[in-house]
Amino acid sequence: MSQSTLLVCALCRFPSGEKERDGVRGGQHLLDQLQAVVETRADLMQTIEIKPVKCIAACDRACVAAFSTAGKQTYIFRDLSPTDSVDDLIRFAEQYRDAEHGRVPHSERPEGLKRSTLAILPPIPIATPALK
């Protein structure tokens, strides 16, 4: 099973327009919460890597996160609550991990992510060695 990457924009503001709360950006708050949950789950620690990024260029749709795995669809989610989206993202991580080609039907996605889907990109081809 391939390891998935969950990219989260660490610089996203809180959806209320606040830049920071207690000196922490909304995206960093979301990252911290996700990392805390994943660290308690051995199954997720082995199958998902959470990576902060400095910008996903969807500043007017903050907070933004993306799931990506070679050979699977890439999902980009926007308008995520830094305080209330963790459970939905963890549930989606499990669905994405288990889904062939990363296809998680809209009807099966966590309710909070159904309305937060910004884009679904086709799978990036898996490189194969050239034949000699």
PEGI-V729905 format. One record per backbone hydrogen bond with DSSP energy under -0.5 kcal/mol. CO is the residue of the C=O (numbers start at 1). NH is the residue of the N-H. E is the energy in kcal/mol with one decimal. If there is no record, write none. Layout:
BEGIN
[[CO/NH/E] [CO/NH/E]]
END
This chain:
BEGIN
[[4/49/-2.8] [5/7/-0.7] [5/68/-2.3] [6/51/-2.7] [7/66/-2.6] [8/10/-0.7] [8/53/-2.2] [9/12/-0.8] [10/28/-1.0] [12/26/-0.7] [12/27/-2.1] [14/17/-2.5] [18/14/-2.4] [19/26/-0.6] [21/24/-1.7] [24/21/-2.3] [25/29/-2.2] [26/30/-2.3] [27/31/-2.5] [28/32/-2.8] [29/33/-2.1] [30/34/-2.6] [31/35/-2.8] [32/36/-2.0] [33/37/-1.8] [34/38/-2.7] [35/39/-2.4] [37/40/-1.4] [38/41/-1.7] [40/42/-0.6] [41/45/-2.5] [42/46/-1.5] [43/47/-0.6] [44/47/-0.7] [44/48/-2.2] [47/4/-3.0] [48/50/-0.5] [49/6/-2.9] [49/51/-0.6] [51/8/-2.2] [53/10/-2.6] [53/11/-0.5] [58/61/-2.9] [59/62/-0.9] [61/79/-3.8] [63/80/-2.2] [64/9/-2.1] [65/77/-3.4] [66/7/-3.0] [67/75/-1.8] [68/5/-2.9] [69/72/-2.3] [72/124/-0.7] [74/121/-3.0] [75/67/-2.3] [76/118/-3.2] [76/119/-1.6] [77/65/-2.1] [81/85/-1.6] [85/89/-2.5] [86/90/-2.6] [87/91/-2.5] [88/92/-2.5] [89/93/-2.2] [90/94/-1.7] [91/95/-2.1] [92/96/-3.4] [93/97/-2.3] [94/98/-1.8] [95/99/-1.2] [99/102/-1.8] [100/103/-1.6] [101/73/-2.4] [102/104/-0.8] [103/105/-0.6] [105/108/-1.7] [105/109/-1.0] [106/109/-0.8] [110/113/-1.8] [110/114/-1.3] [111/115/-0.8] [113/116/-0.7] [113/117/-0.6] [114/117/-0.5] [116/78/-3.1] [116/118/-0.5] [119/76/-2.8] [121/74/-2.0] [124/71/-1.8]]
END
